Amino acid sequence: MTARDILQNWYQGRTLVWGHRGAKAYAPMNTLPAFKLALEQGAHGIELDVHRSQDGYPVILHDFTVDGTSNGHGRITDMTLAEIKALDAGSYFGEAYKGVQIPTLDEVFELVGQQMVVNVEIKSDSAETDGVEQVVADCIQRHGMQNHVIVSSFNPLTLQRFRQIMPQIPLGYLHQTGYEPDGFDTSAAIQREDCEAWHPNQSMVDQAYMQHAQSLDRPVNVWTVNDPQRAKELRDLGVNALISDYPDVILKAIAE
């Protein structure tokens, strides 16, 4: 099955809803409780962020440091899995989540199995690689998730490297007005037109954007859509997936 075939099997004329870092409005982001809740709310998929730990595990965290959502300090790529697992990544959100850990991508795949689409955003702020692309690819292969994942990144060099490793996996080109990776040249890297799907910030999407995407047969998966009225507008424009902190709210809105 080609990357394009995989996407077509997902959409089937529907607008999908994916939980942004899980159902992050209701549980600590990028944790198993947030992903489980998104599944329970009926989301078609989840979006998450992956780094490579110092000892080679795919670990789920949005920021490049653990400081913002745990009781630890430091860059996650400089930490071993054991050090990461020792952190409390739930208490910042509420006492009910005390002791919740930063998960691995393996744990997420084990939790949701093949029940959901998983948008794996690979985090990279460098022109060089620490091997995160291979670690993610190995995990996808290990769990037989090839037909249930899309890999996205703001770093086109990361996408280019992943394409070389797993060409059958669809790629999502993450972009936002005015944002470019800092400090290194990406001009020779993979371009938006080379990716099977586009992942713009929702503020960028209007009729002209959708007409251009559709003329090139590129599905559009947008982030972050939390307003029900905006969700309906995007649905009517033909957006393929809405990534939201509130999967339950957006599911209800687009069903109306």
C-alpha positions in Angstrom: 0.0 0.0 0.0 1.4 3.4 -0.9 1.5 6.4 1.3 -1.4 8.0 -0.6 -3.5 4.9 -0.4 -3.1 4.9 3.4 -4.5 8.4 3.6 -7.4 7.7 1.4 -8.4 4.7 3.5 -8.6 7.0 6.5 -10.7 9.9 5.2 -13.3 8.3 3.0 -15.0 11.6 2.5 -15.2 12.4 6.3 -13.6 15.2 8.4 -11.6 13.4 11.1 -10.8 14.7 14.6 -7.5 14.0 16.2 -6.7 14.7 19.8 -3.9 17.3 20.1 -1.3 15.7 22.4 -4.3 13.6 23.4 -7.3 15.3 24.9 -5.0 17.8 26.4 -7.7 20.2 27.7 -8.7 17.5 30.1 -5.5 15.6 31.0 -1.8 16.2 31.1 -0.6 16.6 27.5 1.3 13.8 25.7 0.6 11.2 28.5 -1.2 7.9 28.4 -4.3 9.3 30.3 -4.7 12.0 27.6 -4.4 9.6 24.8 -6.8 7.1 26.4 -9.3 9.9 27.0 -9.2 11.0 23.3 -9.9 7.4 22.3 -12.8 7.2 24.8 -14.2 10.5 23.5 -14.4 9.0 20.0 -11.5 10.8 18.3 -10.4 9.2 15.1 -6.7 9.8 15.9 -4.2 11.5 18.2 -1.3 13.8 17.6 1.9 13.5 19.6 5.5 14.7 19.7 8.6 12.4 19.7 12.2 12.8 20.8 15.0 10.3 21.0 16.3 9.7 24.6 20.0 9.6 25.1 19.9 5.8 25.2 17.8 5.5 22.0 14.1 5.3 23.0 11.3 7.2 21.3 9.8 9.4 24.1 6.8 11.6 24.0 7.1 15.2 25.0 6.3 18.5 23.3 9.0 20.8 24.5 12.7 20.2 24.0 13.2 20.3 27.8 11.2 18.5 30.5 11.0 21.6 32.7 7.5 22.8 31.6 5.5 19.7 32.2 7.4 17.7 34.9 9.3 18.1 38.1 12.6 17.7 36.3 15.1 19.9 34.5 17.1 19.6 31.3 16.9 18.7 27.7 15.1 15.4 27.1 17.6 14.2 24.5 20.3 14.4 27.1 18.4 12.1 29.5 18.2 8.3 29.7 14.9 6.5 29.7 15.3 5.6 33.3 15.9 9.3 34.2 12.8 10.3 32.2 10.6 7.6 33.7 11.6 8.8 37.2 9.9 12.2 36.6 6.4 13.2 37.6 4.7 14.5 34.4 1.2 14.8 35.8 1.2 16.9 38.9 1.5 20.2 37.1 -1.9 19.5 35.6 -3.6 18.4 38.8 -3.3 16.3 41.9 -5.3 13.5 40.3 -2.5 12.9 37.8 0.4 12.8 40.3 3.0 10.3 39.3 1.9 10.0 35.6 5.0 9.4 33.6 6.3 10.6 30.2 5.5 7.7 27.9 7.4 6.0 25.1 6.0 5.7 21.6 5.9 1.9 22.2 3.5 2.5 25.1 1.2 4.7 23.1 1.1 2.1 20.3 0.3 -0.6 22.8 -2.5 1.5 24.3 -4.3 2.5 21.1 -3.2 -0.4 19.0 -4.7 0.0 15.5 -7.9 1.7 16.8 -6.7 5.2 15.9 -4.6 7.2 13.5 -1.4 8.4 15.2 0.2 11.6 13.9 3.8 11.3 15.0 5.5 14.7 15.0 9.2 14.3 15.2 10.8 17.1 17.1 14.2 18.4 15.7 15.8 21.8 16.0 19.0 20.8 14.2 20.3 20.2 10.7 21.9 17.0 12.0 20.2 14.0 13.3 20.6 12.1 16.6 18.9 9.1 15.0 15.4 9.9 16.0 14.0 9.1 12.6 15.4 5.5 12.7 14.1 5.1 16.3 10.6 6.1 15.2 10.7 3.9 12.1 11.8 0.9 14.1 9.0 1.5 16.6 6.4 1.7 13.8 7.7 -1.5 12.3 7.8 -3.3 15.7 4.1 -2.6 16.3 2.9 -3.1 12.8 1.5 0.4 12.7 2.5 1.2 9.1 -1.1 1.7 7.9 -2.1 3.8 11.0 0.6 6.5 11.2 1.5 9.8 9.5 4.9 11.4 10.3 5.1 15.2 10.5 7.8 17.7 11.4 8.5 21.4 11.1 12.0 20.4 10.1 12.1 19.4 6.4 15.4 17.7 6.8 13.8 15.4 9.3 11.1 14.5 6.8 13.7 13.9 4.1 15.6 11.5 6.3 12.4 9.7 7.4 11.3 9.3 3.8 14.6 7.5 3.0 14.0 5.1 5.8 10.3 4.4 5.4 9.1 5.6 2.0 5.7 3.9 2.3 4.7 6.1 5.4 2.8 9.3 4.6 4.4 12.6 5.5 2.7 15.7 6.8 4.4 19.0 6.1 4.0 21.2 9.3 4.0 24.9 8.6 3.0 28.2 10.1 3.1 31.7 8.7 6.5 33.3 9.5 8.0 30.2 11.0 11.2 28.6 9.7 13.7 26.3 11.5 16.3 28.5 13.1 20.0 28.5 12.4 20.4 26.1 9.4 19.6 26.0 5.7 16.7 23.8 4.6 16.5 25.0 1.0 17.7 21.6 -0.4 15.4 19.6 1.8 12.1 18.0 1.1 9.4 20.5 0.1 5.7 20.9 0.8 4.7 19.4 -2.5 6.8 16.3 -1.8 4.7 15.4 1.2 1.4 13.5 1.0 -0.4 15.9 3.4 -0.1 19.5 4.6 -0.4 20.4 8.2 -0.9 24.2 8.5 -1.9 26.2 11.5 -5.7 26.7 11.2 -5.3 30.4 10.8 -3.7 29.9 7.4 -6.6 28.0 5.9 -9.1 29.7 3.6 -10.8 28.9 0.4 -7.8 29.7 -1.7 -5.5 27.5 0.4 -7.9 24.6 0.1 -8.3 25.1 -3.7 -4.5 25.0 -4.1 -4.2 21.9 -1.9 -7.0 20.1 -3.7 -5.6 20.9 -7.1 -2.5 19.0 -6.1 -4.5 16.2 -4.3 -3.0 17.0 -0.9 -5.1 16.3 2.2 -5.1 19.1 4.8 -4.9 18.3 8.5 -5.0 21.5 10.6 -4.1 22.5 14.1 -5.2 23.6 16.7 -9.0 23.9 16.3 -10.8 24.5 19.6 -13.6 26.8 18.4 -16.8 24.9 17.3 -17.8 27.5 14.7 -14.3 27.5 13.2 -14.4 23.7 13.1 -17.6 23.9 11.0 -16.1 26.4 8.7 -13.0 24.3 8.1 -15.2 21.2 7.6 -17.2 23.1 5.0 -14.0 24.2 3.2 -13.1 20.5 2.9 -10.4 20.2 5.5 -9.6 16.5 6.1 -8.7 16.4 9.8 -9.0 18.8 12.7 -6.5 18.6 15.5 -8.0 19.7 18.7 -7.4 20.0 22.5 -11.2 19.2 22.9 -11.9 16.2 20.7 -15.4 15.7 22.2 -16.4 19.3 21.5 -15.2 19.4 17.9 -16.7 16.0 17.1 -20.1 17.3 18.3 -19.7 20.5 16.3 -18.9 18.9 13.0 -21.7 16.4 13.4 -24.3 19.2 13.5 
